[in-house]
Amino acid sequence: MKSVLITGAAGFLGSHLCDRFIHEGYRVVGMDNLITGDLKNIEHLFANEHFSFYNHDVSSFIHVPGKLDYILHFASPASPIDYLKIPIQTLKVSSLGTHNLLGLARAKNARILVASTSEVYGNPLEHPQTEEYWGNVNPVGPRGVYDEAKRFQEAMTMAYNRIHNLETRIVRIFNTYGPRMRLNDGRVLPAFIGQALRGEDLTIFGDGSQTRSFCFMDDLVEGIYRLLLSDYSLPMNIGNPDEISIKDFAEEIINLTGTSQKIVFKELPEGDPEKRRPDISKAKEILGWEPKIHRSEGLKITYDYFKQLSQEELHKNEHKNFDAYFR
């Protein structure tokens, strides 16, 4: 039985990856410090003899007993609310954390896949974004703590690949959605659905002309799984190229939820990307992968998940406990 370590295991994507690797017959070791993750996302796995969990911060020294065949590094705040609240932790997990995990991969002779992001492209001057595009990023702006952390993470990963001949993979993830997202984490899709469920008007920052491309999590997990098992070591875009404006997307959510809320417009935050759409030519050619689930289908599944949440979950402050990390 092969073994895989998944960091950020209690998060949205990490928990779905745990499910996938358990389903594929792996021994899965999950690791998370629970700053943004939630144990409820993986509690269904605790009774499985092939799953174990460590409550640990990967920015500190990492020890995992036994053999590891693969490591998937998904530990990082991913929403603007999170990384603007805890910027230093965001920088540390992609620098110190990545360094620790690359060292662990080398010691275990394991292949490592690191989760990067479309944010490495910044506010792109090239559209759609290919992997060869170097990006348009402000390193000292508010979003720089996330964007530059991920760019550094990619650079360190490639250095280990070149200098130590470590087997590495880098996935650049575009907007992804599905069950287990945190409703109030500041990302556009759960924000819209949360507002609709609470009977609030939907808030758009800017004029709504900026675009995003949304990939359902099942498609994303499939792409990540194929990339891990491939022979490709350079960064690869995994996302859905079906682009939509934020204003049109808000109207889709209103139609989906059957609500009568209005759309209200507020000032666009500094550094918010105007366009986002992946070029997935490499994923098609090398992995034989492209998204299969249409946005209308994925949104219904996601909306049904959020509808089951309690009123307390719908209205709770997601960040009430973060003060402990600002000392």
Secondary structure, 3 states (H helix, E strand, C coil): CCEEEEECCCCHHHHHHHHHHHHCCCEEEEEECCCCCCHHHCHHHCCCCCEEEEECCCCCCCCCCCCCCEEEECCCCCCHHHHHHCHHHHHHHHHHHHHHHHHHHHHHCCEEEEEEEHHHHECCCCCCECCCCCCECCCCCCCHHHHHHHHHHHHHHHHHHHHHCCCEEEEEECCEECCCCCCCCCCHHHHHHHHHHCCCCEEEECCCCCEEECEEHHHHHHHHHHHHCCCCCCEEEECCCCEEEHHHHHHHHHHHHCCCCCEEEECCCCCCCCCCCECCHHHHHHHCCCCCCCHHHHHHHHHHHHHCCCHHHHHCCCCCCHHHHCC
